[in-house]
Amino acid sequence: FTPSGTVLVVTERGTNNITTFNLNTNGVAGPAQAQAANGVTPFGFDFTPGGVLVVSNATSGNAGASTASSYNVGVAGTISTISGSVANNQTGACWVEVARNAPFAYITNTGSNSVSIYNVDANGALTLVGNGNSATTGSGPVDLDISNDSTFLYVLNRNDDSISSFRINADGTLTGIGTVTGLPANSVGMIAR
């Protein structure tokens, strides 16, 4: 949902669309509005506190070809591109988390065992921080979450059943602080507080 709670957003990997649904005052979704995504294989996404939609693009899993895009989502559910397909030189861009009190978006790259960082400026434009491999994770990073105070980032690694933990520095960069292993096989989903 958009931060206002009036539009539901769905990314469609197979069609390369971003579909929106306007919600009425009772929370009932209106008709689907399918709109072409700027990147190929739109996957995970999150909103900035100001309402900018940041989407990871897995680019069909092609090696080193992942990107991220940002969009405005209008009250009517119409999306307009701010930044289109900003490359991160990684493989399998997956989930996205935006820090709540800093202008940074973090993306897991399942095929590269890494996290990419994008700066999100006041207008929602994306700029890659570094070369795209801003932190090394365990094997097969999928889900991630940021603590409520935007101090720590946690990454769930599905191939080695672990969680990689990082401190978020003032400049948005990450410092590894440890790994928890021994999770049940094929664990999915994670929430940090």
BELVENLIN-V30454 format. One record per backbone hydrogen bond with DSSP energy under -0.5 kcal/mol. CO is the residue of the C=O (numbers start at 0). NH is the residue of the N-H. If there is no record, write none. Layout:
# BELVENLIN-V30454
<<CO NH> <CO NH>>
This chain:
# BELVENLIN-V30454
<<1 4> <5 22> <6 1> <7 20> <9 18> <10 12> <11 15> <11 16> <15 36> <16 11> <17 34> <18 9> <19 32> <20 7> <21 29> <23 26> <27 23> <31 33> <32 19> <34 17> <39 58> <40 57> <43 55> <45 53> <47 50> <51 47> <51 53> <52 70> <53 45> <54 68> <55 42> <55 57> <56 66> <57 60> <57 91> <58 61> <61 64> <65 87> <65 88> <66 56> <67 85> <68 54> <69 81> <69 82> <70 52> <71 73> <71 79> <73 76> <77 73> <79 71> <82 69> <82 84> <84 86> <85 67> <89 65> <90 110> <90 111> <91 109> <93 43> <94 107> <96 105> <101 103> <102 119> <103 98> <104 117> <105 96> <106 115> <107 93> <107 109> <108 111> <108 112> <108 113> <112 136> <113 108> <114 133> <114 134> <115 106> <116 128> <117 104> <118 120> <118 126> <120 123> <124 120> <126 118> <127 129> <128 116> <128 131> <131 133> <134 114> <137 140> <138 158> <138 159> <139 157> <141 94> <142 155> <144 153> <146 149> <150 167> <151 146> <152 165> <153 144> <154 156> <154 163> <155 141> <155 157> <156 161> <157 185> <160 182> <161 156> <162 179> <163 154> <164 176> <164 177> <165 152> <166 168> <166 174> <168 171> <172 168> <174 166> <177 164> <178 180> <179 162> <183 186>>
